[in-house]
């Protein structure tokens, strides 16, 4: 993966940063080792103490690389690959995994797909072999496709009934309308019902290639041993894609995206509460603004009545305002990064008849942060963000996932020391400037489900990006 100019600039800036203020345990954190095989497949590992390890394959493809006719194929493939291989029928595959005491799973997102396992350290060679077998020699039969069709249709119904998932699918659809990011991961019902084996095979042939893959591992492993295992197990992965999904030069593009200020409201007065996502265009993975937006997300905070954590994030001015007037049962800020854009904003579950007040409080806090963010606010958010990052580093599976995602996104793993230095580089001035760039007088998109009658129209939200006074 080629580094963008901005990533190289960020990396050189990090090398100039002093490490004097970083905690010693951060500086001693194990490094991530990476080797690129002749095929282009990258192997990245982090050695950690313990008796277990997590490992998997992260692939640079997802629903962004689909089209209107095959939307949903990446997720469909995720299901079908677990139905057995040429040498391991489904029952034998499941029995082998269970006999190891291992856990094998997968996920599909808009920009990447992952297949990963957790196992005892002694069983890592077998886990590598199983994952490689699944990815290279799966028996993708028409019978397996038909069997999974009903499973995926039920899963789609579950997602649509999950208001959180549904509202963010709607937000992507309106904010990035007309582009690849507008597509949801599961696809529409028509595509699921019409999916054929050839659709899945064509997708594999186009995108499951070595240069698009990262094998990541974390735990009680040795980098050289993992490289040796992967070199043998993945030797037949093609180095270039093929098939009708690629252009004449053999390439596939995720397509350009454009953020659109728009809204969608699915009114349902039978629901007790409204689910609302208010989003602005955010920063891409490689944009240095992504770190100040992470701090801003932490500053906005989250709170849920269902969690019973009455005092959680009560340092957040947004949480204080919404909870004090009993306007919401849930609020959380979000900051989602993609290759070339992002989504930044606030998700709320609010009471019918009070959504105008909810809208005012959310927009008031977002625009206040453009002008009146204090050093105290920023330092508190930075401390919380660092604590969250450190807690994630205690789990092999989370570290492995970080490695896979970051190597795909940046071409390398961002070390905790680098991330802490980037966070420390954010002060109140930087955060205000970043919020001015992404929120103040900027287009806003909105998705809402439920009793939405009292939710202001989109023009009102747009005016609230610049008309509030402090």
C-alpha positions as semicolon CSV with decimal commas, in nm:
position;residue;x (nm);y (nm);z (nm)
1;X;0,000;0,000;0,000
2;X;0,136;0,340;-0,096
3;X;0,136;0,603;0,175
4;X;-0,046;0,922;0,090
5;X;0,139;1,250;0,125
6;X;-0,064;1,331;0,433
7;X;0,025;1,003;0,603
8;X;0,394;1,059;0,533
9;X;0,369;1,413;0,670
10;X;0,200;1,285;0,984
11;X;0,463;1,015;1,031
12;X;0,754;1,257;0,992
13;X;0,586;1,492;1,237
14;X;0,558;1,213;1,491
15;X;0,929;1,138;1,464
16;X;1,001;1,498;1,563
17;X;0,774;1,483;1,869
18;X;0,938;1,454;2,208
19;X;0,859;1,140;2,403
20;X;0,941;1,306;2,735
21;X;0,576;1,343;2,836
22;X;0,471;0,990;2,741
23;X;0,426;0,731;3,019
24;X;0,710;0,479;3,035
25;X;0,474;0,181;2,992
26;X;0,354;0,329;2,662
27;X;0,711;0,363;2,537
28;X;0,780;0,001;2,637
29;X;0,473;-0,135;2,460
30;X;0,567;-0,422;2,222
31;X;0,622;-0,315;1,865
32;X;0,426;-0,453;1,572
33;X;0,641;-0,642;1,322
34;X;0,543;-0,655;0,956
35;X;0,666;-0,858;0,660
36;X;0,543;-0,831;0,301
37;X;0,555;-1,161;0,114
38;X;0,656;-1,174;-0,256
39;X;0,287;-1,212;-0,343
40;X;0,209;-0,876;-0,182
41;X;0,030;-1,030;0,118
42;X;0,131;-0,855;0,442
43;X;0,188;-1,032;0,773
44;X;0,175;-0,813;1,085
45;X;0,212;-0,946;1,438
46;X;0,254;-0,838;1,797
47;X;0,404;-1,075;2,051
48;X;0,235;-1,072;2,393
49;X;0,250;-1,281;2,708
50;X;-0,016;-1,543;2,778
51;X;-0,138;-1,881;2,664
52;X;-0,363;-1,772;2,377
53;X;-0,347;-1,587;2,049
54;X;-0,581;-1,415;1,807
55;X;-0,517;-1,418;1,434
56;X;-0,704;-1,352;1,116
57;X;-0,714;-1,215;0,765
58;X;-0,831;-0,861;0,690
59;X;-0,924;-0,798;0,328
60;X;-0,947;-0,463;0,154
61;X;-1,300;-0,507;0,022
62;X;-1,657;-0,461;0,139
63;X;-1,989;-0,320;0,024
64;X;-1,812;-0,014;-0,127
65;X;-1,675;-0,241;-0,398
66;X;-2,014;-0,378;-0,497
67;X;-2,257;-0,243;-0,754
68;X;-2,634;-0,201;-0,758
69;X;-2,685;-0,552;-0,895
70;X;-2,463;-0,746;-0,653
71;X;-2,494;-0,528;-0,341
72;X;-2,481;-0,767;-0,046
73;X;-2,243;-1,017;-0,206
74;X;-1,954;-0,945;0,036
75;X;-2,172;-1,030;0,335
76;X;-2,328;-1,328;0,155
77;X;-1,979;-1,464;0,089
78;X;-1,893;-1,432;0,459
79;X;-2,177;-1,674;0,535
80;X;-2,107;-1,923;0,256
81;X;-1,736;-1,961;0,331
82;X;-1,816;-2,136;0,659
83;X;-2,010;-2,412;0,480
84;X;-1,711;-2,637;0,424
85;X;-1,411;-2,671;0,195
86;X;-1,285;-2,929;-0,054
87;X;-1,103;-3,115;0,224
88;X;-1,322;-3,020;0,521
89;X;-1,699;-3,075;0,489
90;X;-1,903;-2,841;0,707
91;X;-1,955;-3,094;0,989
92;X;-1,585;-3,184;0,994
93;X;-1,484;-2,817;0,991
94;X;-1,710;-2,734;1,284
95;X;-1,593;-3,041;1,479
96;X;-1,227;-2,955;1,420
97;X;-1,274;-2,600;1,547
98;X;-1,462;-2,720;1,854
99;X;-1,200;-2,985;1,932
100;X;-0,937;-2,711;1,942
101;X;-1,146;-2,504;2,180
102;X;-1,109;-2,226;1,925
103;X;-1,350;-1,954;1,819
104;X;-1,384;-1,871;1,449
105;X;-1,582;-1,573;1,323
106;X;-1,604;-1,304;1,055
107;X;-1,745;-0,961;0,985
108;X;-1,811;-0,745;0,682
109;X;-1,805;-0,365;0,678
110;X;-1,831;-0,108;0,403
111;X;-1,458;-0,110;0,333
112;X;-1,317;-0,435;0,470
113;X;-1,392;-0,798;0,548
114;X;-1,228;-1,002;0,824
115;X;-1,203;-1,371;0,912
116;X;-1,044;-1,432;1,250
117;X;-0,987;-1,694;1,517
118;X;-0,901;-1,713;1,885
119;X;-0,708;-2,021;1,994
120;X;-0,451;-2,159;2,235
121;X;-0,099;-2,066;2,134
122;X;-0,012;-2,428;2,054
123;X;-0,303;-2,446;1,809
124;X;-0,206;-2,139;1,604
125;X;-0,062;-2,346;1,314
126;X;-0,389;-2,536;1,285
127;X;-0,591;-2,211;1,301
128;X;-0,381;-2,060;1,020
129;X;-0,440;-2,372;0,810
130;X;-0,817;-2,363;0,870
131;X;-0,854;-1,995;0,777
132;X;-0,636;-2,039;0,468
133;X;-0,842;-2,342;0,363
134;X;-1,167;-2,149;0,404
135;X;-1,045;-1,854;0,199
136;X;-0,887;-2,054;-0,083
137;X;-1,079;-2,379;-0,114
138;X;-1,432;-2,322;0,009
139;X;-1,697;-2,536;-0,158
140;X;-1,921;-2,253;-0,271
141;X;-2,211;-2,466;-0,390
142;X;-2,555;-2,364;-0,511
143;X;-2,697;-2,567;-0,222
144;X;-2,493;-2,365;0,029
145;X;-2,603;-2,040;-0,134
146;X;-2,968;-2,142;-0,118
147;X;-2,934;-2,257;0,243
148;X;-2,784;-1,926;0,355
149;X;-3,034;-1,714;0,163
150;X;-3,307;-1,757;0,425
151;X;-3,057;-1,704;0,708
152;X;-2,948;-1,372;0,558
153;X;-3,307;-1,262;0,495
154;X;-3,382;-1,324;0,863
155;X;-3,067;-1,135;0,959
156;X;-3,176;-0,844;0,741
157;X;-3,510;-0,835;0,918
158;X;-3,331;-0,829;1,253
159;X;-3,113;-0,539;1,140
160;X;-3,415;-0,344;1,018
161;X;-3,578;-0,400;1,357
162;X;-3,263;-0,274;1,529
163;X;-3,331;0,098;1,519
164;X;-2,968;0,191;1,584
165;X;-2,846;-0,012;1,285
166;X;-3,134;0,105;1,067
167;X;-3,089;0,475;1,136
168;X;-2,719;0,463;1,044
169;X;-2,795;0,275;0,723
170;X;-3,040;0,553;0,641
171;X;-2,782;0,818;0,731
172;X;-2,526;0,667;0,492
173;X;-2,792;0,641;0,222
174;X;-2,879;1,012;0,235
175;X;-2,538;1,160;0,325
176;X;-2,354;0,971;0,050
177;X;-2,641;0,925;-0,194
178;X;-2,539;0,822;-0,542
179;X;-2,206;0,679;-0,424
180;X;-2,074;0,343;-0,309
181;X;-2,091;0,437;0,061
182;X;-2,468;0,474;0,035
183;X;-2,512;0,097;-0,002
184;X;-2,587;-0,102;0,309
185;X;-2,383;-0,410;0,392
186;X;-2,653;-0,677;0,370
187;X;-2,797;-0,557;0,038
188;X;-3,162;-0,521;-0,051
189;X;-3,411;-0,806;-0,036
190;X;-3,425;-0,843;-0,415
191;X;-3,049;-0,891;-0,440
192;X;-3,044;-1,143;-0,154
193;X;-3,321;-1,349;-0,317
194;X;-3,151;-1,338;-0,658
195;X;-2,790;-1,400;-0,545
196;X;-2,627;-1,681;-0,744
197;X;-2,311;-1,883;-0,701
198;X;-2,154;-1,710;-1,001
199;X;-2,205;-1,369;-0,836
200;X;-2,010;-1,486;-0,531
201;X;-1,734;-1,656;-0,730
202;X;-1,688;-1,346;-0,948
203;X;-1,653;-1,134;-0,634
204;X;-1,391;-1,368;-0,486
205;X;-1,194;-1,374;-0,812
206;X;-1,193;-0,995;-0,830
207;X;-1,109;-0,897;-0,472
208;X;-0,965;-1,188;-0,272
209;X;-0,607;-1,128;-0,385
210;X;-0,282;-1,127;-0,190
211;X;-0,205;-0,751;-0,213
212;X;-0,548;-0,681;-0,062
213;X;-0,490;-0,912;0,235
214;X;-0,331;-0,860;0,574
215;X;-0,273;-1,154;0,807
216;X;-0,264;-1,015;1,161
217;X;-0,181;-1,198;1,484
218;X;-0,145;-1,099;1,849
219;X;-0,062;-1,306;2,154
220;X;0,182;-1,580;2,240
221;X;0,327;-1,610;1,891
222;X;0,658;-1,553;1,709
223;X;0,659;-1,329;1,404
224;X;0,901;-1,543;1,203
225;X;0,694;-1,855;1,271
226;X;0,371;-1,683;1,162
227;X;0,540;-1,561;0,842
228;X;0,656;-1,917;0,771
229;X;0,307;-2,061;0,832
230;X;0,136;-1,797;0,618
231;X;0,388;-1,833;0,334
232;X;0,297;-2,200;0,301
233;X;-0,075;-2,183;0,376
234;X;-0,153;-1,886;0,149
235;X;0,083;-1,967;-0,139
236;X;-0,201;-2,019;-0,387
237;X;-0,376;-1,686;-0,325
238;X;-0,375;-1,503;-0,661
239;X;-0,173;-1,184;-0,690
240;X;-0,413;-1,012;-0,931
241;X;-0,788;-1,011;-0,963
242;X;-0,988;-1,136;-1,257
243;X;-1,341;-1,152;-1,389
244;X;-1,624;-0,924;-1,503
245;X;-1,624;-0,701;-1,193
246;X;-1,292;-0,542;-1,294
247;X;-1,232;-0,283;-1,563
248;X;-1,026;-0,338;-1,878
249;X;-0,703;-0,268;-1,687
250;X;-0,789;-0,524;-1,420
251;X;-0,872;-0,271;-1,151
252;X;-1,176;-0,193;-0,939
253;X;-1,255;0,138;-0,778
254;X;-1,461;0,217;-0,471
255;X;-1,579;0,525;-0,659
256;X;-1,579;0,888;-0,557
257;X;-1,802;1,006;-0,276
258;X;-1,971;1,338;-0,216
259;X;-2,135;1,438;0,111
260;X;-2,488;1,570;0,064
261;X;-2,693;1,773;0,308
262;X;-3,019;1,579;0,310
263;X;-3,257;1,397;0,540
264;X;-3,478;1,090;0,562
265;X;-3,754;1,036;0,817
266;X;-3,933;0,707;0,867
267;X;-4,228;0,816;1,075
268;X;-4,382;0,555;1,303
269;X;-4,603;0,699;1,576
270;X;-4,647;0,355;1,732
271;X;-4,289;0,368;1,859
272;X;-4,234;0,510;2,206
273;X;-3,919;0,705;2,118
274;X;-3,751;0,853;1,811
275;X;-3,405;0,748;1,696
276;X;-3,219;1,037;1,532
277;X;-2,868;1,061;1,382
278;X;-2,734;1,408;1,300
279;X;-2,422;1,384;1,083
280;X;-2,157;1,603;0,923
281;X;-1,888;1,501;0,679
282;X;-1,591;1,381;0,884
283;X;-1,226;1,305;0,814
284;X;-1,076;1,007;0,635
285;X;-0,844;0,758;0,802
286;X;-0,532;0,935;0,675
287;X;-0,650;1,290;0,739
288;X;-0,472;1,440;1,045
289;X;-0,806;1,598;1,143
290;X;-0,929;1,251;1,240
291;X;-0,751;1,277;1,577
292;X;-0,903;1,612;1,687
293;X;-1,241;1,470;1,582
294;X;-1,176;1,167;1,803
295;X;-1,114;1,406;2,093
296;X;-1,432;1,598;2,002
297;X;-1,630;1,273;1,996
298;X;-1,502;1,188;2,343
299;X;-1,582;1,538;2,468
300;X;-1,941;1,511;2,343
301;X;-1,958;1,180;2,529
302;X;-2,228;0,919;2,565
303;X;-2,497;0,827;2,815
304;X;-2,770;0,566;2,833
305;X;-3,044;0,523;3,089
306;X;-3,052;0,150;3,010
307;X;-2,693;0,104;3,128
308;X;-2,780;0,231;3,472
309;X;-2,466;0,446;3,467
310;X;-2,631;0,765;3,587
311;X;-2,301;0,948;3,635
312;X;-2,129;0,830;3,318
313;X;-1,997;1,115;3,102
314;X;-2,164;1,375;3,323
315;X;-1,864;1,596;3,250
316;X;-2,007;1,629;2,899
317;X;-2,200;1,952;2,857
318;X;-2,420;1,784;2,596
319;X;-2,509;1,496;2,829
320;X;-2,578;1,741;3,112
321;X;-2,816;1,947;2,899
322;X;-3,009;1,651;2,758
323;X;-3,034;1,456;3,083
324;X;-3,120;1,753;3,305
325;X;-3,439;1,817;3,110
326;X;-3,512;1,443;3,066
327;X;-3,507;1,480;2,688
328;X;-3,340;1,151;2,592
329;X;-3,287;0,795;2,708
330;X;-2,964;0,763;2,509
331;X;-2,707;0,993;2,350
332;X;-2,373;0,909;2,188
333;X;-2,133;1,089;1,959
334;X;-1,992;0,906;1,657
335;X;-1,685;0,951;1,439
336;X;-1,658;0,699;1,154
337;X;-1,360;0,711;0,917
338;X;-1,339;0,578;0,561
339;X;-1,069;0,585;0,294
340;X;-1,163;0,926;0,161
341;X;-1,427;1,074;0,393
342;X;-1,604;1,018;0,723
343;X;-1,915;1,078;0,932
344;X;-1,911;1,283;1,252
345;X;-2,210;1,364;1,465
346;X;-2,451;1,271;1,741
347;X;-2,707;0,991;1,778
348;X;-2,996;1,033;2,021
349;X;-3,302;0,841;2,133
350;X;-3,549;1,113;2,226
351;X;-3,899;1,162;2,356
352;X;-4,184;1,242;2,116
353;X;-4,287;1,604;2,137
354;X;-3,944;1,713;2,267
355;X;-3,732;1,660;1,958
356;X;-3,716;2,032;1,884
357;X;-3,550;2,080;2,224
358;X;-3,319;1,785;2,157
359;X;-3,217;1,936;1,823
360;X;-3,145;2,273;1,982
361;X;-2,927;2,126;2,258
362;X;-2,728;1,907;2,018
363;X;-2,665;2,186;1,769
364;X;-2,596;2,435;2,048
365;X;-2,318;2,216;2,188
366;X;-2,169;2,133;1,848
367;X;-2,144;2,500;1,750
368;X;-2,032;2,605;2,100
369;X;-1,733;2,375;2,058
370;X;-1,640;2,576;1,748
371;X;-1,593;2,889;1,959
372;X;-1,576;2,831;2,333
373;X;-1,396;2,502;2,393
374;X;-1,168;2,534;2,696
375;X;-0,836;2,368;2,773
376;X;-1,001;2,199;3,072
377;X;-1,264;2,041;2,843
378;X;-0,997;1,920;2,602
379;X;-0,765;1,777;2,867
380;X;-1,050;1,580;3,025
381;X;-1,149;1,435;2,687
382;X;-0,789;1,348;2,602
383;X;-0,748;1,162;2,931
384;X;-1,067;0,965;2,864
385;X;-0,959;0,883;2,509
386;X;-0,620;0,757;2,625
387;X;-0,783;0,544;2,894
388;X;-1,015;0,387;2,636
389;X;-0,719;0,316;2,408
390;X;-0,519;0,153;2,688
391;X;-0,811;-0,067;2,797
392;X;-0,842;-0,197;2,440
393;X;-0,475;-0,296;2,444
394;X;-0,539;-0,553;2,717
395;X;-0,724;-0,789;2,483
396;X;-0,551;-0,998;2,214
397;X;-0,858;-0,997;1,990
398;X;-0,889;-0,617;2,003
399;X;-0,517;-0,572;1,933
400;X;-0,534;-0,815;1,640
401;X;-0,832;-0,630;1,495
402;X;-0,650;-0,297;1,537
403;X;-0,347;-0,434;1,353
404;X;-0,553;-0,566;1,061
405;X;-0,760;-0,251;1,021
406;X;-0,470;-0,009;1,061
407;X;-0,241;-0,186;0,815
408;X;-0,521;-0,169;0,557
409;X;-0,594;0,196;0,640
410;X;-0,243;0,339;0,692
411;X;-0,010;0,076;0,551
412;X;0,131;0,021;0,901
413;X;0,032;-0,008;1,267
414;X;0,006;0,315;1,463
415;X;0,184;0,246;1,792
416;X;0,030;0,356;2,124
417;X;0,319;0,601;2,167
418;X;0,241;0,761;1,831
419;X;-0,131;0,776;1,906
420;X;-0,071;0,930;2,249
421;X;0,159;1,189;2,091
422;X;-0,107;1,275;1,833
423;X;-0,371;1,308;2,105
424;X;-0,138;1,525;2,316
425;X;-0,089;1,751;2,015
426;X;-0,458;1,852;2,029
427;X;-0,526;2,161;2,238
428;X;-0,832;2,386;2,264
429;X;-0,723;2,598;1,968
430;X;-0,673;2,294;1,744
431;X;-1,008;2,149;1,847
432;X;-1,195;2,477;1,788
433;X;-1,037;2,513;1,444
434;X;-1,125;2,153;1,356
435;X;-1,487;2,196;1,468
436;X;-1,510;2,520;1,268
437;X;-1,389;2,330;0,962
438;X;-1,632;2,038;0,993
439;X;-1,939;2,179;1,171
440;X;-1,971;2,557;1,155
441;X;-2,183;2,661;0,855
442;X;-2,141;2,315;0,700
443;X;-2,393;2,085;0,534
444;X;-2,571;1,850;0,772
445;X;-2,748;1,521;0,705
446;X;-3,019;1,368;0,916
447;X;-3,184;1,027;0,956
448;X;-3,472;0,960;1,193
449;X;-3,703;0,670;1,275
450;X;-4,009;0,679;1,499
451;X;-4,249;0,952;1,617
452;X;-4,064;1,235;1,440
453;X;-4,341;1,498;1,417
454;X;-4,165;1,744;1,650
455;X;-3,825;1,710;1,479
456;X;-3,734;2,040;1,306
457;X;-3,693;2,044;0,929
458;X;-3,352;2,018;0,768
459;X;-3,330;2,391;0,695
460;X;-3,363;2,459;1,066
461;X;-3,071;2,226;1,140
462;X;-2,867;2,395;0,867
463;X;-2,935;2,740;1,014
464;X;-2,838;2,616;1,360
465;X;-2,487;2,547;1,230
466;X;-2,420;2,922;1,233
467;X;-2,707;3,118;1,392
468;X;-2,658;3,028;1,759
469;X;-2,494;3,290;1,980
470;X;-2,292;3,254;2,300
